[in-house]
């Protein structure tokens, strides 16, 4: 019979480092896949008539932006903690309506499906929807009200 006075320590086997390997095994998502995804997505966004001009007016250092976006997605998907920034202030004040967020989300979903395994694409889509919703609410807060977000496509 266990000694009631002795309580074993609580251990957490799921540290960020060990948890980060779980999505990789299940989804095939790695730093390399995420970098390819980010570069393809940003290429499509830059060429798109809806978000392209908005980004062209704001981003002058694309290599730096791509590196930052790779760190963001590594942190979001692999829980690598590579990104240390504040995305909401960076996006507040953008001239973005719900339809433009929907277009961004549609490009994200399309790129994920073209780049990742089915499981990886599903995870990226889920994360992209959460990011879009958060950023859309943050941007809308500066414009006077919460928007509705629906993927386009």
C-alpha positions in Angstrom: 0.0 0.0 0.0 1.4 3.4 -0.9 2.5 5.8 1.9 -0.1 8.6 2.0 2.5 10.9 3.4 4.7 10.5 0.3 3.3 12.3 -2.7 5.4 11.7 -5.9 6.4 14.9 -7.7 4.3 16.0 -10.7 6.3 15.7 -13.8 5.5 17.2 -17.2 6.8 15.1 -20.0 5.3 17.4 -22.6 7.7 20.3 -22.5 7.7 22.6 -25.5 10.7 20.7 -27.0 9.1 17.3 -26.8 5.7 18.5 -27.8 7.2 20.1 -30.9 8.0 16.7 -32.2 4.5 15.5 -32.0 3.0 17.6 -34.8 5.9 16.6 -37.0 5.3 12.9 -36.7 1.6 13.3 -37.2 1.6 16.0 -39.9 4.9 15.9 -41.7 5.4 19.6 -40.8 9.0 20.5 -40.2 11.0 23.8 -40.2 11.8 23.1 -43.9 8.2 22.4 -44.9 7.0 25.5 -43.0 9.7 27.7 -44.7 8.5 26.4 -48.1 4.9 27.1 -47.1 5.7 30.7 -45.9 7.7 31.5 -49.1 5.0 30.1 -51.4 2.2 31.9 -49.5 4.0 35.2 -49.4 4.8 34.9 -53.1 1.1 34.3 -53.9 0.0 37.1 -51.6 2.4 39.5 -53.3 1.0 38.6 -56.7 -2.7 38.8 -55.6 -4.7 41.9 -56.4 -6.3 42.1 -53.0 -3.6 41.8 -50.3 -0.7 42.4 -52.6 -0.9 46.3 -52.8 -1.5 46.5 -49.0 1.7 44.6 -48.3 3.7 46.3 -51.0 2.9 49.7 -49.4 4.1 48.4 -45.9 6.8 45.8 -46.4 10.1 47.0 -47.8 12.4 44.3 -46.5 11.0 41.0 -47.8 13.8 38.8 -46.7 13.4 40.1 -43.2 9.6 39.7 -43.3 9.9 36.1 -44.6 12.4 35.2 -41.8 9.9 36.6 -39.3 7.0 34.8 -40.8 9.0 31.5 -40.7 9.7 32.1 -37.0 6.0 32.8 -36.5 4.8 29.6 -38.1 7.5 27.6 -36.4 6.3 28.9 -33.1 2.6 28.5 -33.9 2.9 24.9 -35.4 6.0 23.4 -33.9 5.9 25.4 -30.6 9.5 26.3 -31.1 9.3 29.7 -29.4 11.3 31.2 -32.2 9.0 34.2 -32.6 9.2 37.0 -30.0 7.1 39.8 -31.3 3.8 41.6 -31.0 1.7 40.8 -34.1 -1.4 42.8 -33.1 0.2 46.3 -33.0 1.9 45.5 -36.3 -1.4 44.9 -37.9 -3.6 47.5 -36.3 -4.4 50.4 -38.6 -4.1 48.4 -41.8 -6.7 49.2 -44.4 -8.2 45.8 -44.3 -11.9 44.8 -44.5 -13.4 41.4 -43.8 -13.3 40.4 -47.5 -9.5 41.1 -47.5 -9.0 38.9 -44.5 -11.1 36.2 -46.2 -8.8 36.4 -49.3 -5.7 36.1 -47.2 -7.2 33.1 -45.5 -8.2 31.5 -48.8 -4.6 32.0 -50.1 -3.3 30.4 -46.9 -5.6 27.4 -47.2 -4.8 26.9 -50.9 -1.0 27.1 -50.3 -1.2 24.8 -47.3 -3.1 22.2 -49.4 -0.5 22.5 -52.2 2.5 22.3 -49.9 1.7 20.1 -47.0 0.4 16.6 -46.3 -3.4 16.5 -45.7 -2.8 16.3 -42.0 -0.3 19.2 -42.1 -2.6 21.3 -44.3 -5.5 20.7 -41.8 -3.3 21.9 -38.9 -2.1 25.0 -40.8 -5.6 25.8 -41.9 -6.8 25.6 -38.3 -4.0 27.9 -37.1 -4.4 30.3 -40.0 -8.1 30.7 -39.1 -7.3 31.4 -35.5 -4.6 34.0 -36.5 -6.9 35.6 -39.0 -9.8 35.9 -36.5 -7.5 37.4 -33.9 -5.9 39.9 -36.2 -9.3 40.8 -37.8 -10.7 41.5 -34.4 -7.7 43.6 -33.5 -7.8 45.6 -36.7 -11.6 46.0 -36.3 -11.2 47.3 -32.8 -9.4 50.3 -34.2 -12.1 50.8 -36.8 -15.1 50.6 -34.5 -16.5 47.1 -34.2 -16.0 43.3 -34.5 -16.3 41.8 -38.0 -17.4 38.4 -39.2 -14.8 36.1 -40.8 -15.5 33.5 -43.4 -13.0 31.9 -45.7 -13.3 32.9 -49.3 -13.2 30.3 -52.1 
